[in-house]
Amino acid sequence: MATNVNDEEYDRVKEVKQFDESKIGVKGLVDSGITTIPRFFVHPPDVLSQLKAGSKTRPDLVIPTIDLSGVDSHHNRSLIVDQIRQACSSFGFFQIINHGVPLGVLDRTIESIKGFHEEPTEIKARFYTRGPGTGVSYISNVDLYNSKAASWRDTLQLRMGPKMADHDQIPEICRNEVIEWDREIKRLGEVLSGLMCEGLGVETSRLKEMTCLEGRTMVGHYYPKCPQPDLTVGLAYHTDPGVLTVVQQDHVGGLQVKYGEDWVDVKPVTGALVINVGDLLQIISNEVYKSAEHRVLANPSHEPRVSIAVFFNPGNRDDLYGPLPELISSEKPALYRQFTLTDFMTRFFKKELDGKSLSNYYKL
């Protein structure tokens, strides 16, 4: 059903359900040769007004790129910690280079995720599911039934920790690559959590102790060409719920982060990884660090955009989480109440991707 259908004839619920049950994703819509996007992908006027060329963007602003070379030497480490603290306290986003993850691993993984999304529908459809299962799912829009409008992307989601998805359930085309990638990213996550702890002035092991960053979910996003990129988005603006996120993006671009009232392009840097603060880290740090709203524009290019993100979360969902006691004082009392991760994540998945409503819910 196209965007020019009369309201009287339009049954949104029916159309969304038909799309979901077809299991073809947006890649399948593109392959079918459509020239107008289905109506449930069209975003409201207030969202679209922000997307117009040049609207609220700051080409002069650039998120920090931090060189991790010599992170184990005392002098370099103190400089790196200062840079990370500043980035986490302002943008909530930064890129890292010389992070130790081999370029070959990055290239192989992103190519394998692209390969999965470009397999025939009948192969991908075996993984298409919205319910709990093996820890492996291929899906289009996790919030498809909750959102005001869908976004133009498909996603392969994999549980990597604390218990990895069954080896045989991971698609063969990317199985070895994502397992190798996860091994490298887990190591990097431990390095970053230590640096972030030092930036907060707490014991290096404290963030790991507090959060036990064993919970890792990996998503491989695929953004095919959108025939009407001015009417939709690739990923609606939101903040990530977890502690921190590590993102590998290809060279196509489209990721933007909100800084004040402006949107800033996160320009791809060869070999770099993008790091961003999640809502849980904002809460744990008592707002020393800030989670940032970000979005991905719909892809106007014939070349698909591919990105991979790993969300680091606590491994234990039943412990209580809240601001670190070391960061609470009479001058700066706790800004958030305590909660379990189960409650926190349940609330996230029951709502649409919509800015900072999750962290705001737990504010005192």
C-alpha positions as CSV (number, residue, x, y, z in Angstrom):
1,M,0.0,0.0,0.0
2,A,1.6,3.3,-1.0
3,T,1.8,6.6,0.8
4,N,-1.1,8.2,-1.2
5,V,-3.8,5.9,0.1
6,N,-6.8,7.6,1.6
7,D,-7.1,7.5,5.4
8,E,-10.5,5.7,5.1
9,E,-9.0,2.9,3.1
10,Y,-5.8,2.5,5.2
11,D,-5.5,-0.3,7.8
12,R,-2.1,0.3,9.5
13,V,-2.3,-2.7,11.8
14,K,-3.1,-5.0,8.9
15,E,-0.3,-3.7,6.7
16,V,2.3,-3.9,9.4
17,K,1.2,-7.5,10.2
18,Q,1.4,-8.4,6.5
19,F,4.9,-7.0,6.2
20,D,6.1,-8.7,9.4
21,E,4.6,-12.1,8.4
22,S,6.1,-11.9,4.9
23,K,9.6,-12.0,6.6
24,I,11.1,-10.2,3.6
25,G,12.3,-7.2,5.5
26,V,13.1,-3.8,3.8
27,K,15.7,-5.6,1.6
28,G,12.8,-7.6,0.2
29,L,10.8,-4.5,-0.5
30,V,13.7,-3.0,-2.4
31,D,14.2,-6.2,-4.3
32,S,10.6,-6.1,-5.4
33,G,11.2,-2.9,-7.2
34,I,9.0,-0.5,-5.2
35,T,9.4,3.2,-5.9
36,T,7.3,4.5,-3.0
37,I,7.6,3.3,0.6
38,P,4.7,1.6,2.5
39,R,2.8,4.2,4.5
40,F,3.8,2.8,7.9
41,F,7.4,3.8,7.2
42,V,6.4,7.4,6.7
43,H,7.4,9.5,9.8
44,P,5.4,12.3,11.4
45,P,5.9,15.9,10.1
46,D,7.8,17.0,13.2
47,V,10.4,14.3,12.6
48,L,10.6,14.9,8.9
49,S,11.1,18.6,9.4
50,Q,14.3,17.9,11.3
51,L,15.6,15.7,8.4
52,K,15.4,18.4,5.7
53,A,18.8,19.2,4.3
54,G,20.8,21.5,6.5
55,S,18.1,21.6,9.2
56,K,19.7,21.7,12.7
57,T,23.0,20.2,11.6
58,R,26.5,21.5,12.5
59,P,29.1,20.6,9.9
60,D,31.7,22.5,12.0
61,L,31.3,20.1,15.0
62,V,33.2,16.8,15.0
63,I,33.0,14.2,17.7
64,P,36.3,13.4,19.3
65,T,38.6,10.8,17.9
66,I,40.8,9.3,20.6
67,D,44.1,7.4,19.9
68,L,44.5,4.4,22.3
69,S,48.2,3.9,21.4
70,G,50.3,3.3,24.5
71,V,47.2,3.0,26.8
72,D,49.3,0.9,29.2
73,S,52.0,3.5,29.6
74,H,51.4,5.9,32.6
75,H,51.8,9.1,30.6
76,N,49.6,8.1,27.6
77,R,47.0,6.5,29.8
78,S,46.4,9.7,31.9
79,L,46.0,11.7,28.6
80,I,43.6,9.1,27.2
81,V,41.6,9.0,30.5
82,D,41.2,12.8,30.4
83,Q,40.0,12.6,26.7
84,I,37.5,9.9,27.4
85,R,36.1,11.7,30.5
86,Q,35.6,14.9,28.4
87,A,34.0,13.0,25.6
88,C,31.7,11.0,27.9
89,S,30.7,14.2,29.8
90,S,29.9,16.2,26.7
91,F,29.1,14.4,23.5
92,G,28.5,11.0,25.0
93,F,30.1,9.7,21.8
94,F,33.7,9.3,20.6
95,Q,35.7,7.3,18.0
96,I,38.8,5.3,18.9
97,I,41.7,4.4,16.7
98,N,44.7,2.1,17.4
99,H,42.3,0.1,19.6
100,G,44.0,-3.3,19.0
101,V,41.2,-4.9,17.0
102,P,42.9,-6.1,13.7
103,L,41.6,-4.4,10.6
104,G,41.2,-7.8,9.0
105,V,38.8,-8.8,11.7
106,L,36.7,-5.7,11.2
107,D,36.6,-6.1,7.4
108,R,35.7,-9.8,7.5
109,T,32.9,-9.3,10.0
110,I,31.2,-6.5,8.3
111,E,31.4,-8.3,4.9
112,S,29.9,-11.4,6.5
113,I,27.0,-9.4,8.0
114,K,26.4,-7.8,4.6
115,G,26.5,-11.3,3.1
116,F,23.8,-12.6,5.5
117,H,21.5,-9.7,4.6
118,E,22.0,-10.3,0.9
119,E,21.1,-14.1,1.1
120,P,17.8,-15.2,-0.5
121,T,14.7,-14.5,1.6
122,E,14.0,-18.2,2.1
123,I,17.4,-18.6,3.9
124,K,17.0,-15.5,6.1
125,A,13.4,-16.3,6.9
126,R,14.4,-19.3,9.0
127,F,15.9,-16.8,11.5
128,Y,13.0,-14.3,11.4
129,T,11.4,-14.2,14.9
130,R,10.1,-11.7,17.5
131,G,9.8,-14.1,20.4
132,P,12.5,-15.4,22.8
133,G,14.4,-18.3,21.4
134,T,18.0,-19.5,20.6
135,G,19.5,-16.0,21.0
136,V,19.6,-15.5,17.2
137,S,17.0,-13.5,15.3
138,Y,16.6,-11.7,12.0
139,I,14.1,-9.0,12.2
140,S,13.0,-5.6,10.7
141,N,12.4,-3.0,13.5
142,V,12.4,-4.4,17.0
143,D,9.7,-1.8,17.8
144,L,7.6,-2.4,14.7
145,Y,4.3,-2.8,16.5
146,N,5.0,0.0,19.1
147,S,6.5,2.7,17.0
148,K,4.6,5.6,15.3
149,A,6.5,4.8,12.1
150,A,8.9,2.1,11.1
151,S,12.5,2.7,10.1
152,W,14.2,1.6,6.8
153,R,16.5,-1.2,8.0
154,D,16.8,-4.9,8.8
155,T,18.7,-6.4,11.7
156,L,20.5,-9.7,12.6
157,Q,20.6,-9.9,16.4
158,L,22.9,-12.3,18.3
159,R,23.3,-13.0,22.0
160,M,27.0,-13.1,22.7
161,G,27.1,-13.2,26.5
162,P,27.0,-14.2,29.3
163,K,26.0,-17.4,27.4
164,M,26.6,-17.2,23.6
165,A,23.8,-18.3,21.3
166,D,24.1,-21.9,20.2
167,H,27.0,-22.2,17.8
168,D,25.0,-24.1,15.2
169,Q,22.2,-21.5,15.4
170,I,24.4,-18.6,14.2
171,P,24.1,-18.2,10.4
172,E,26.9,-20.1,8.8
173,I,27.8,-17.2,6.5
174,C,28.9,-15.1,9.5
175,R,29.4,-17.6,12.3
176,N,33.2,-17.7,12.5
177,E,33.5,-14.0,11.9
178,V,31.2,-12.8,14.6
179,I,32.7,-15.2,17.2
180,E,36.2,-13.9,16.4
181,W,34.8,-10.3,16.5
182,D,33.2,-10.8,19.8
183,R,36.4,-12.1,21.3
184,E,38.2,-8.9,20.3
185,I,35.3,-6.6,21.4
186,K,35.0,-8.3,24.8
187,R,38.7,-7.5,25.4
188,L,38.2,-4.0,24.2
189,G,35.1,-3.5,26.4
190,E,37.2,-4.4,29.5
191,V,39.8,-1.9,28.5
192,L,37.2,0.8,28.0
193,S,35.4,0.1,31.2
194,G,38.7,0.5,33.1
195,L,39.4,3.8,31.4
196,M,35.9,5.1,32.1
197,C,36.3,4.1,35.8
198,E,39.5,6.1,36.0
199,G,37.7,9.0,34.4
200,L,35.1,8.9,37.2
201,G,37.8,8.7,39.9
202,V,36.7,5.3,41.1
203,E,38.7,2.0,41.3
204,T,39.5,0.6,37.9
205,S,37.6,-2.6,38.7
206,R,34.6,-0.8,40.1
207,L,32.5,-0.4,36.9
208,K,33.2,-4.0,36.0
209,E,32.3,-5.1,39.5
210,M,29.1,-2.9,39.5
211,T,27.9,-4.0,36.1
212,C,29.7,-7.3,35.3
213,L,29.9,-6.5,31.6
214,E,29.1,-10.1,30.6
215,G,25.8,-9.3,28.9
216,R,26.6,-8.6,25.3
217,T,24.1,-8.4,22.4
218,M,25.4,-7.9,18.9
219,V,23.3,-6.4,16.1
220,G,24.2,-6.3,12.4
221,H,22.1,-3.6,10.8
222,Y,21.5,-3.4,7.0
223,Y,20.2,-0.2,5.4
224,P,19.4,-0.7,1.7
225,K,18.7,2.1,-0.7
226,C,15.5,4.0,0.3
227,P,13.4,5.2,-2.7
228,Q,12.0,8.1,-0.5
229,P,14.7,8.9,2.1
230,D,13.1,12.3,2.9
231,L,10.0,10.5,4.3
232,T,11.6,8.1,6.8
233,V,14.7,7.3,8.8
234,G,17.2,4.4,9.0
235,L,17.0,4.4,12.8
236,A,14.8,6.7,14.8
237,Y,16.5,9.0,17.4
238,H,17.1,7.2,20.7
239,T,19.6,6.5,23.4
240,D,21.0,3.1,24.1
241,P,19.8,1.5,27.3
242,G,23.0,-0.3,28.4
243,V,26.3,0.6,29.8
244,L,28.3,1.3,26.7
245,T,28.0,0.5,23.0
246,V,30.8,-0.3,20.5
247,V,29.9,0.3,16.9
248,Q,31.6,-0.5,13.6
249,Q,30.2,1.5,10.7
250,D,31.2,1.1,7.1
251,H,32.2,4.0,4.8
252,V,28.6,5.0,3.7
253,G,27.8,7.2,6.6
254,G,24.4,8.4,8.0
255,L,24.9,8.2,11.8
256,Q,24.2,11.4,13.6
257,V,24.5,12.3,17.3
258,K,22.6,15.2,19.0
259,Y,24.7,17.8,20.7
260,G,22.6,20.5,22.4
261,E,20.0,21.3,19.8
262,D,22.1,20.4,16.9
263,W,22.7,17.1,15.0
264,V,26.4,16.2,14.3
265,D,27.5,13.7,11.6
266,V,29.6,10.9,12.9
267,K,31.8,10.7,9.9
268,P,33.3,7.2,9.2
269,V,37.0,7.0,9.9
270,T,38.8,4.0,8.4
271,G,39.6,1.4,11.1
272,A,37.9,3.4,13.8
273,L,35.2,2.2,16.2
274,V,32.5,4.4,17.6
275,I,31.9,4.3,21.3
276,N,28.8,5.7,23.1
277,V,27.5,6.0,26.6
278,G,24.3,4.2,27.4
279,D,21.5,5.2,29.8
280,L,22.7,2.7,32.4
281,L,26.2,4.3,32.5
282,Q,24.6,7.8,32.8
283,I,22.7,6.5,35.8
284,I,25.6,4.6,37.4
285,S,27.9,7.7,37.0
286,N,25.2,9.9,38.5
287,E,25.2,12.0,35.3
288,V,28.9,12.6,35.2
289,Y,28.7,10.8,31.9
290,K,25.8,11.5,29.5
291,S,24.0,9.2,27.1
292,A,23.4,10.9,23.8
293,E,20.5,10.8,21.4
294,H,21.5,9.5,18.0
295,R,19.8,8.4,14.8
296,V,20.7,7.1,11.3
297,L,19.4,8.8,8.2
298,A,17.6,6.7,5.6
299,N,20.2,5.6,3.0
300,P,19.7,7.4,-0.4
301,S,22.7,5.6,-2.0
302,H,22.5,2.6,-4.3
303,E,25.2,1.1,-2.0
304,P,23.8,-0.5,1.2
305,R,25.0,0.8,4.6
306,V,26.1,-1.9,7.0
307,S,26.9,-1.4,10.7
308,I,27.6,-3.6,13.7
309,A,27.0,-2.7,17.3
310,V,27.7,-4.6,20.6
311,F,25.7,-3.5,23.6
312,F,27.5,-4.1,26.9
313,N,25.1,-4.8,29.8
314,P,25.4,-6.4,33.3
315,G,25.3,-10.1,33.3
316,N,23.0,-10.3,36.4
317,R,19.6,-8.9,35.7
318,D,18.3,-9.3,39.3
319,D,20.8,-7.2,41.1
320,L,19.9,-3.6,42.0
321,Y,21.5,-0.8,40.0
322,G,21.8,2.9,40.6
323,P,24.4,5.7,41.1
324,L,27.7,4.5,42.4
325,P,27.9,5.3,46.2
326,E,31.4,6.9,45.6
327,L,29.7,9.5,43.3
328,I,27.0,10.5,45.8
329,S,27.6,13.4,48.2
330,S,25.7,16.1,50.0
331,E,26.8,18.4,47.2
332,K,25.6,16.0,44.5
333,P,22.9,13.6,45.9
334,A,21.8,10.5,43.9
335,L,19.8,11.6,40.8
336,Y,18.2,8.2,40.2
337,R,16.5,5.5,42.3
338,Q,17.6,1.9,42.3
339,F,16.1,-0.8,40.0
340,T,16.7,-4.2,38.6
341,L,18.0,-4.7,35.1
342,T,15.0,-6.9,34.4
343,D,12.7,-4.1,35.0
344,F,14.9,-1.6,33.1
345,M,15.2,-3.7,30.0
346,T,11.5,-4.8,30.0
347,R,10.6,-1.1,29.9
348,F,13.0,-0.5,27.0
349,F,11.5,-3.2,24.8
350,K,7.9,-2.3,25.5
351,K,8.3,1.2,24.1
352,E,9.3,2.7,20.8
353,L,12.8,4.1,20.3
354,D,12.2,7.7,21.5
355,G,14.9,9.7,23.1
356,K,15.7,9.6,26.8
357,S,12.3,8.5,28.2
358,L,13.9,5.4,29.8
359,S,16.5,7.1,32.0
360,N,14.0,9.9,32.8
361,Y,11.6,7.3,34.2
362,Y,14.1,6.4,37.0
363,K,14.9,10.0,38.0
364,L,14.3,11.0,41.6
